[in-house]
Amino acid sequence: MLMYRLWPRPLRFLTVVLALFTLLPWACTRKTVSFNSTPEQPAVAVVVPDTLIHTADSLKGKPSLSTASKAVLTKEQQKAAKDAEKDTQRKSKKKKKNVFLGEKMKRAFAKSGPKGRNQIIEVFYYLKYPKTLSDFAPAHYYFDTKKHKILKLATVEENSATLKIMHGPYKKLQNNKVLETGYYALGTRHLRWERFDKNGVLLSKTHYEMGFPRDANVSYYGEDRSKINEVVPYVNGKLEGDYAKFLVDGQPEWRGQFENGKRVGIWTKYWGFRGRRRYEYQYGESGYDPEVTEPELIREYNRNATLIYDKEKNIDKRGQPEAEDRPGARRTAVPARTVPKAPVKVAPKRK
């Protein structure tokens, strides 16, 4: 009896396996399903009209983003479109040439020294049109088109046609190696200036602000600080650069130069009106030589800006009557003067 009950179980198992094998091929067949239309309806090509012919589908005459269709262009039209795009990119990236700090300038160069590898070449720019310069600048730099070299002048020279005001980038080279770089602005040194040796090693770096070193001590007249009294140049805590002292009316009183903490070159004392010079004193040529305590008078001018003493040219008219500008004015003899001392050094201000 027990054997009769267990016999149908293997038959049931075989029946289930046969049923699975029968249904498996039908389950693996592909069936295309369309999400846009029902299988009962045949696919019909729908022609969509050009929506750009309706003004409602345009924005001020231009196709909107939702209705714009891609136009088919010929090769010539595609090439013209690419050329137009390139021109637009060039114009957007193109910078204004020969313009620095809003002023138009012209490029020039000067050569000095022997020809060949040791020749020094200076590449620079100057103002294309003349401009009134600041009287408070310690010195002004010009390009002399006649002498073909850069000049540093203490007084403002605006009437000379051969003097062009330096303005723009500057670079000095020798044997294709940079010796000095910087910028000029309205005749003054501006921004960062660097000097290198022949091997490209940086020797010095100085930052200027319209002629004055960035670390210079500047004193003013009055509380409004509109008029400069004295400019004492300091670089890295040492006297270095152009010195200037002015009167309360803005006229220059003293101009000179420091190097390595010592007075060097020519120091000029002014009369105090019209920017006219009075005395010119010669100090040492280098700040690394022993300092000259008593400078030598090399030139002297009277109130009419007439040279009355020149050591090099052996001119000495200091004992003669002066020729006055105004007729009928009283003539007075100019007595010999002692050499006044240059202004005292000013200690740096504590911040």
C-alpha positions as CSV (number, residue, x, y, z in Angstrom):
1,M,0.0,0.0,0.0
2,L,2.8,2.4,0.8
3,M,4.5,1.7,-2.6
4,Y,1.3,2.6,-4.4
5,R,1.1,6.0,-2.7
6,L,4.7,7.0,-3.6
7,W,4.6,6.1,-7.2
8,P,2.7,9.2,-8.6
9,R,5.2,11.7,-7.3
10,P,7.9,11.1,-10.0
11,L,5.2,11.3,-12.6
12,R,4.1,14.7,-11.3
13,F,7.7,16.0,-11.4
14,L,8.2,14.8,-15.0
15,T,4.9,16.5,-16.0
16,V,6.0,19.9,-14.6
17,V,9.4,19.7,-16.4
18,L,7.8,18.9,-19.8
19,A,5.5,21.9,-19.3
20,L,8.4,24.2,-18.7
21,F,10.3,23.1,-21.8
22,T,7.1,23.6,-23.9
23,L,6.6,27.2,-22.7
24,L,10.3,28.3,-22.9
25,P,10.5,29.0,-26.7
26,W,7.4,31.1,-26.7
27,A,8.7,33.2,-23.8
28,C,12.0,34.0,-25.7
29,T,10.4,35.3,-28.9
30,R,10.8,39.1,-29.5
31,K,7.7,41.2,-29.5
32,T,7.9,44.8,-30.9
33,V,6.2,47.3,-28.6
34,S,5.6,50.9,-29.8
35,F,5.2,53.6,-27.2
36,N,3.9,56.0,-29.7
37,S,1.1,54.0,-31.3
38,T,-0.9,50.8,-30.7
39,P,0.0,47.6,-32.7
40,E,-3.5,47.6,-34.2
41,Q,-2.9,50.9,-36.0
42,P,-0.4,51.0,-38.9
43,A,2.4,53.5,-38.8
44,V,1.5,56.6,-40.8
45,A,4.1,59.3,-41.7
46,V,3.0,62.6,-40.3
47,V,4.1,65.7,-42.1
48,V,4.9,68.6,-39.7
49,P,4.6,72.0,-41.2
50,D,7.4,74.6,-41.0
51,T,6.7,76.4,-37.8
52,L,9.0,79.3,-38.6
53,I,6.4,80.7,-41.0
54,H,4.3,81.8,-38.0
55,T,5.1,85.0,-36.3
56,A,4.0,83.5,-33.0
57,D,6.9,81.1,-33.1
58,S,9.5,83.8,-33.5
59,L,11.1,86.3,-31.2
60,K,11.5,89.7,-32.9
61,G,11.9,88.1,-36.3
62,K,14.3,85.4,-35.0
63,P,13.3,81.8,-34.4
64,S,12.8,80.8,-30.8
65,L,14.7,77.9,-29.2
66,S,11.6,75.6,-29.2
67,T,10.8,76.0,-32.9
68,A,14.2,76.6,-34.5
69,S,15.2,73.9,-37.0
70,K,18.6,73.2,-38.3
71,A,19.1,74.7,-41.7
72,V,21.1,72.8,-44.3
73,L,24.0,75.0,-45.6
74,T,26.1,74.6,-48.7
75,K,29.8,74.2,-48.4
76,E,30.3,77.8,-49.4
77,Q,27.9,79.0,-46.8
78,Q,29.5,76.9,-44.1
79,K,33.0,78.3,-45.0
80,A,31.7,81.8,-45.0
81,A,30.1,81.3,-41.5
82,K,33.3,79.8,-40.1
83,D,35.4,82.7,-41.5
84,A,32.9,85.2,-40.0
85,E,33.2,83.4,-36.6
86,K,37.0,83.5,-36.8
87,D,37.0,87.2,-37.6
88,T,34.7,87.9,-34.6
89,Q,37.1,85.9,-32.3
90,R,40.1,87.8,-33.6
91,K,38.4,91.2,-33.0
92,S,37.4,90.2,-29.5
93,K,41.0,89.1,-28.6
94,K,42.7,91.9,-30.4
95,K,44.2,94.5,-28.0
96,K,44.8,98.1,-28.7
97,K,48.3,98.5,-29.9
98,N,50.6,101.3,-28.8
99,V,48.4,102.5,-26.0
100,F,49.7,102.6,-22.4
101,L,47.7,104.0,-19.4
102,G,45.2,105.5,-21.9
103,E,47.9,107.5,-23.8
104,K,48.9,106.8,-27.4
105,M,52.6,106.1,-28.0
106,K,55.2,105.4,-30.7
107,R,57.9,102.7,-30.7
108,A,61.5,103.6,-31.1
109,F,65.0,102.2,-30.4
110,A,68.5,103.6,-29.7
111,K,71.9,102.0,-30.1
112,S,75.1,102.9,-28.2
113,G,78.6,101.5,-27.8
114,P,80.7,99.5,-30.3
115,K,79.0,97.5,-33.0
116,G,78.7,93.8,-32.7
117,R,77.7,91.7,-29.7
118,N,78.8,94.4,-27.1
119,Q,76.5,97.0,-28.6
120,I,73.7,98.1,-26.3
121,I,70.2,98.3,-27.8
122,E,67.3,100.1,-26.0
123,V,63.7,99.5,-27.1
124,F,61.1,101.9,-25.8
125,Y,58.1,104.1,-26.5
126,Y,57.3,107.8,-26.2
127,L,54.2,109.9,-26.2
128,K,52.7,110.4,-29.7
129,Y,51.3,113.8,-28.7
130,P,52.8,116.3,-26.3
131,K,51.3,116.5,-22.8
132,T,51.7,118.8,-19.8
133,L,53.8,117.1,-17.2
134,S,53.8,117.3,-13.4
135,D,56.1,119.9,-11.8
136,F,56.5,117.7,-8.7
137,A,58.2,114.8,-10.5
138,P,61.8,114.4,-9.4
139,A,63.0,114.2,-13.0
140,H,61.7,113.6,-16.5
141,Y,63.0,111.3,-19.2
142,Y,63.0,112.3,-22.9
143,F,64.0,110.7,-26.1
144,D,66.1,113.2,-28.1
145,T,65.3,112.4,-31.8
146,K,68.3,114.5,-32.8
147,K,70.9,112.9,-30.6
148,H,69.1,109.6,-30.8
149,K,69.4,108.8,-27.1
150,I,67.4,109.0,-23.8
151,L,68.0,112.1,-21.6
152,K,67.2,112.6,-18.0
153,L,66.4,116.3,-17.3
154,A,65.5,117.9,-14.0
155,T,63.4,120.6,-15.5
156,V,60.3,120.2,-17.6
157,E,61.1,120.6,-21.3
158,E,57.9,121.0,-23.4
159,N,58.8,123.4,-26.1
160,S,61.6,121.5,-27.7
161,A,60.4,119.6,-30.9
162,T,63.3,117.1,-30.7
163,L,62.5,115.9,-27.2
164,K,59.8,113.3,-26.9
165,I,58.3,112.3,-23.6
166,M,59.1,108.7,-22.6
167,H,55.9,106.7,-22.0
168,G,55.5,102.9,-22.1
169,P,57.6,99.7,-21.7
170,Y,61.4,99.9,-21.8
171,K,64.0,97.2,-22.3
172,K,67.8,97.4,-22.6
173,L,69.6,94.5,-24.3
174,Q,73.2,93.4,-25.0
175,N,74.1,90.4,-27.0
176,N,70.4,89.4,-27.0
177,K,70.3,89.4,-23.2
178,V,68.1,91.7,-21.1
179,L,70.0,94.1,-18.9
180,E,67.2,96.3,-17.7
181,T,63.4,96.4,-17.9
182,G,60.7,98.8,-16.7
183,Y,58.0,101.2,-17.6
184,Y,57.8,105.0,-18.2
185,A,54.7,107.0,-17.5
186,L,54.5,110.6,-18.6
187,G,58.2,111.0,-18.5
188,T,58.8,109.3,-15.1
189,R,59.8,105.9,-14.1
190,H,56.7,103.8,-13.1
191,L,55.9,100.3,-11.8
192,R,58.6,97.7,-11.4
193,W,62.2,98.2,-12.7
194,E,64.7,95.4,-12.8
195,R,68.4,95.2,-13.6
196,F,70.3,92.0,-14.6
197,D,73.9,91.2,-15.3
198,K,75.2,89.6,-18.5
199,N,74.4,86.1,-17.1
200,G,70.7,87.0,-16.4
201,V,71.2,87.2,-12.7
202,L,68.8,89.8,-11.0
203,L,70.8,92.6,-9.5
204,S,68.1,95.0,-8.3
205,K,64.4,95.5,-8.3
206,T,62.7,98.8,-7.5
207,H,59.1,99.8,-7.6
208,Y,58.2,103.4,-8.6
209,E,55.1,105.4,-8.5
210,M,55.2,108.2,-11.1
211,G,58.9,108.8,-10.5
212,F,59.1,108.2,-6.8
213,P,60.3,105.0,-5.2
214,R,57.4,103.2,-3.5
215,D,59.2,103.4,-0.1
216,A,60.0,107.1,-0.4
217,N,59.2,109.5,2.4
218,V,57.0,112.3,1.1
219,S,56.1,115.4,3.2
220,Y,53.4,117.9,2.3
221,Y,52.4,121.5,3.0
222,G,49.2,121.9,4.9
223,E,46.6,119.3,6.0
224,D,45.1,118.8,2.6
225,R,48.3,117.3,1.3
226,S,47.9,118.9,-2.1
227,K,51.4,120.4,-2.3
228,I,54.6,118.4,-1.9
229,N,57.3,119.7,0.4
230,E,60.0,117.1,0.2
231,V,60.6,113.7,-1.3
232,V,63.3,111.6,0.2
233,P,63.9,108.4,-1.7
234,Y,64.4,105.1,0.2
235,V,64.9,101.7,-1.3
236,N,65.1,98.8,1.2
237,G,65.8,101.3,4.0
238,K,68.7,103.0,2.2
239,L,68.8,106.4,0.5
240,E,68.5,105.6,-3.2
241,G,67.0,107.5,-6.1
242,D,65.9,111.1,-7.0
243,Y,65.6,113.7,-4.3
244,A,63.3,116.7,-4.6
245,K,62.4,119.7,-2.4
246,F,59.7,122.3,-3.3
247,L,58.6,125.7,-2.0
248,V,55.1,126.3,-0.8
249,D,54.1,127.7,-4.2
250,G,55.2,124.5,-5.9
251,Q,58.4,125.8,-7.4
252,P,61.4,123.5,-7.1
253,E,64.1,124.4,-4.5
254,W,66.5,121.4,-4.7
255,R,66.9,118.4,-7.0
256,G,69.5,115.7,-6.8
257,Q,70.2,112.0,-6.6
258,F,71.2,109.5,-4.0
259,E,73.1,106.2,-4.5
260,N,74.0,103.8,-1.8
261,G,73.0,106.4,0.8
262,K,75.3,109.1,-0.7
263,R,74.7,112.2,-2.9
264,V,76.0,111.6,-6.4
265,G,76.0,113.4,-9.7
266,I,74.8,117.0,-10.1
267,W,72.6,118.7,-7.5
268,T,70.7,121.8,-8.6
269,K,69.6,124.7,-6.5
270,Y,66.8,126.9,-8.0
271,W,65.9,130.5,-7.7
272,G,62.3,129.8,-6.7
273,F,60.4,131.1,-9.8
274,R,59.8,129.9,-13.3
275,G,61.8,126.8,-12.5
276,R,65.1,128.7,-13.2
277,R,68.3,127.2,-12.0
278,R,70.8,129.1,-9.8
279,Y,73.6,126.7,-8.8
280,E,74.8,123.3,-10.0
281,Y,77.1,121.3,-7.7
282,Q,79.1,118.3,-8.6
283,Y,79.2,115.3,-6.2
284,G,80.9,112.0,-6.7
285,E,80.2,109.9,-9.7
286,S,79.4,106.8,-7.7
287,G,77.8,106.1,-4.4
288,Y,80.3,103.3,-3.7
289,D,83.2,105.8,-3.6
290,P,84.0,107.9,-0.6
291,E,81.3,110.5,-0.1
292,V,82.1,114.1,-1.2
293,T,81.3,116.3,1.8
294,E,82.0,119.7,0.1
295,P,80.6,119.7,-3.5
296,E,82.2,121.7,-6.2
297,L,80.3,124.5,-7.9
298,I,80.4,123.9,-11.7
299,R,77.7,126.3,-13.0
300,E,75.8,129.3,-11.9
301,Y,73.0,131.3,-13.5
302,N,71.5,134.8,-12.7
303,R,67.9,135.6,-12.3
304,N,67.5,136.0,-16.1
305,A,68.6,132.3,-16.6
306,T,71.9,133.6,-18.1
307,L,75.0,131.5,-17.5
308,I,77.5,133.5,-15.5
309,Y,79.8,130.8,-14.4
310,D,80.9,127.6,-16.0
311,K,84.0,125.7,-14.7
312,E,84.5,123.5,-17.7
313,K,84.1,126.3,-20.3
314,N,86.2,128.7,-18.1
315,I,83.4,131.3,-18.0
316,D,83.2,133.6,-15.0
317,K,81.0,136.7,-15.3
318,R,79.9,136.8,-11.7
319,G,81.5,140.2,-11.0
320,Q,79.9,141.9,-14.0
321,P,76.6,143.8,-14.0
322,E,73.6,141.7,-14.9
323,A,71.5,142.3,-18.0
324,E,68.0,142.8,-16.7
325,D,64.8,141.7,-18.4
326,R,63.1,145.0,-17.8
327,P,64.5,148.2,-19.4
328,G,65.5,150.9,-17.0
329,A,65.9,148.5,-14.1
330,R,68.8,149.0,-11.8
331,R,71.9,147.0,-12.5
332,T,73.6,145.4,-9.5
333,A,76.8,143.5,-9.3
334,V,76.6,140.0,-8.1
335,P,79.1,139.3,-5.4
336,A,80.9,136.0,-5.1
337,R,78.8,133.5,-3.1
338,T,79.9,130.6,-1.0
339,V,78.7,127.2,-1.9
340,P,75.6,126.3,0.2
341,K,75.3,122.8,1.5
342,A,72.8,120.4,0.1
343,P,69.7,119.6,2.2
344,V,70.3,117.4,5.2
345,K,69.3,113.8,5.1
346,V,65.9,112.9,6.5
347,A,65.4,109.8,8.6
348,P,62.7,107.4,7.4
349,K,59.3,107.8,8.9
350,R,58.1,105.2,11.3
351,K,55.0,103.5,10.3
